[in-house]
Amino acid sequence: MTIDELKHKAITAALQRHNNNAEKAAWDLKVSARTVYTFKSEQEIKEDKYKIIEENKIVENWIEEQRRKQKRKQIIKQLKNK
């Protein structure tokens, strides 16, 4: 386990123990509140990026499904015209 992974686990656990209160978590870990606030900000950014990626996948899947439906309609129309 790397130092960053250990730091991540320690801060996450402290935040959970203190109901996401960064100042209490920082006091508990004997680190600055800035360290915990920075960690929280980085985590929120990562979560936001993950949400955006997931939303993009949903939109891309919907667009692809619409294209398939349109293609089916075109094929059916061509078959009816023959």
C-alpha positions in Angstrom: 0.0 0.0 0.0 1.4 3.4 -1.0 1.5 6.4 1.3 -1.2 8.1 -0.8 -3.5 5.1 -0.4 -2.9 5.0 3.3 -3.6 8.8 3.5 -6.8 8.3 1.5 -8.0 5.5 3.8 -7.2 7.5 7.0 -8.9 10.7 5.9 -11.9 8.8 4.5 -12.3 6.9 7.8 -11.9 10.1 9.9 -14.5 11.9 7.8 -16.9 9.1 8.2 -16.3 9.0 12.0 -17.0 12.8 12.2 -20.0 13.0 9.9 -18.0 14.6 7.1 -16.8 17.4 9.4 -13.3 18.2 8.0 -12.1 20.2 11.0 -12.9 17.4 13.4 -11.4 14.8 11.1 -8.2 17.0 10.8 -8.0 17.3 14.6 -8.5 13.6 15.0 -5.7 12.8 12.5 -3.4 15.7 13.8 -3.2 17.2 10.3 -4.2 20.6 9.1 -7.8 21.2 8.1 -6.5 22.4 4.7 -5.2 18.8 4.1 -8.6 17.4 4.7 -10.5 20.1 2.7 -8.1 19.5 -0.2 -8.7 15.8 0.0 -12.5 16.4 0.1 -12.3 18.8 -2.9 -10.3 16.2 -4.9 -12.8 13.5 -4.1 -15.7 15.7 -5.1 -14.0 16.5 -8.5 -13.4 12.7 -9.1 -17.0 12.0 -8.2 -18.2 14.7 -10.6 -16.0 13.4 -13.4 -17.4 9.9 -12.8 -21.0 11.1 -12.9 -20.3 13.0 -16.1 -18.7 9.9 -17.7 -21.7 7.8 -16.7 -24.2 10.4 -18.0 -22.3 10.5 -21.3 -22.5 6.7 -21.6 -26.2 6.8 -21.1 -26.6 9.5 -23.7 -24.4 7.7 -26.2 -26.4 4.5 -25.7 -29.7 6.4 -26.2 -28.3 8.0 -29.4 -27.2 4.6 -30.7 -30.6 3.0 -29.9 -32.3 5.9 -31.8 -30.0 5.3 -34.8 -30.8 1.5 -34.7 -34.5 2.3 -34.6 -34.2 4.7 -37.5 -32.3 2.1 -39.5 -34.9 -0.5 -38.9 -37.6 1.9 -40.0 -35.7 2.5 -43.2 -35.2 -1.2 -43.9 -38.9 -1.9 -43.3 -39.9 1.0 -45.6 -37.6 -0.3 -48.3 -39.0 -3.8 -48.0 -42.6 -2.5 -48.3 -41.7 -0.6 -51.4 -40.4 -3.8 -53.2 
